[in-house]
Amino acid sequence: MRAVGRRELLGLGVGAAAAAAGVGLAGCGTDDPPAPRHGGGPAQGAPRAPRLIGDGSTAYTGRQPHQPGKPVPLEPGETPPQFVVFSWDGAGEVGNGLFPRFLELAKGHDAHMTFFLSGLYLLPEEKKRVYLPPNNPAGASDIGYLTNPHLKETLTHVRQAWLDGHEIGTHFNGHFCGGSGSVARWSSAHWREEIEQAKGFVQRWRSHTGWSQLPSLPFDYDQELVGGRTPCLLGQENLLPVARELGWRYDASSPGGVQRWPRKKQRVWDLPLQAMPFPGHTFEVLSMDYNILANQSKNSTRAPSYNYPAWRRQATESYLAGFQRAYETNRAPLFIGNHFEEWNGGIYMDAVEEAIRTIAGKKDVRMVSFRQFVDWLDVQDPAVLARLQKLQVGEKLKTV
């Protein structure tokens, strides 16, 4: 079953926090060589000969290539970089070429991203009953399963993404957003089960597919996985205790934040999607492609095409307005969520690409993964971070 063209890939959810923010519809130690103080500039390198893990689905290949230099604390009075994190929910290739398109775009603009891989995208549909989703029948999934050719393509692109320096997080598995089986109703024990399965599908894809000749994924997922985003931005409260126990460093599942410096929640960095300006409207929109769509075409992914040019421009201007507001004021990080989908003629993909091209190269801008961002946060002076965290949306940065 092809997981495309429905609402299955969405990070969609309407929450009280988002409504309070005035959002229209809530959406979904290294030995690196020295680098500039901002932590930018990729360190070149290639993985060592692999040491296979388990059935060989994954392998330890040494430190990840193309990582920024070791982050350092801000000096007194120094302006922080403008961090921008582009992330992708699901991260499956469904034959539309969007995964490799954005890998190439990132490579050309010194950008690192986070790919929240859905574990089911590495489980063939014929083995779907291996998946035992909490509060749902065996094999159930609201995102379907990839075809075998698309599963192979996904493996290829996930492998390349890690080698290019991007982060592989998790979007968990079945993407249940409604009814009695919704992730909103899951207990911490349920989240533990779901995470174990999500990791297992990545770590045992060879056993499940029988494709022993394909190369391993070049990372140890037990070490690589340090954060995720829940389906529909639901269930964070019961997920966080498990995330903390597992040593996760962040969670990107809040149902709607604003453009301020983040804080920890239950000792885990809380990195929510954010309300950003929405040109032509008095309300703001959450920083995810589907949320812009929901406000433009009322959830229709195939609206009349005469709307597309104006909507594409509005989506692009929304991303850039969010960027510019932070860049010129409090320098809060900008978090943008996406899906590899061609909704409404692919205009949201075009908007994201234009935003990346426009943002890239601006002074002090660092396009990083969530993992790289929390690496930077964790070395900062707590007093400096506390002063940054006090800044309101649009409040001009003072000496920190």
Protein Blocks (a to p, Z undefined) as FASTA:
>chain_A
ZZehiaklpccdddfklmmnopabdcdddfbdcddfkopaiaeddddddddehjlmacce
bjaehiacddddddehiacddddddddehjaaehlommmmmmmmmmmnopacdddddfkl
mccfklmmmpccehiaehiafkbpadfklmmmmmmmmmmmmmnopacddehjnopagdjk
lmklpcfklmmmmmmmmmmmmmmmmmmnopakbccdfbdfklmpgcdcdehhiaklmmmm
mmmmnopabdckbgbdcddddddeehiacddddddddehiabdcddbfklmmmmmnnopa
bbcfklmmmmmmmmmmmmmmmmmmmmmmnopacdddddddfeehhlmmmmmmmmmmmmgo
pahiacddfklmmmmmmmpcfklmmmmmmpcghiacddZZ
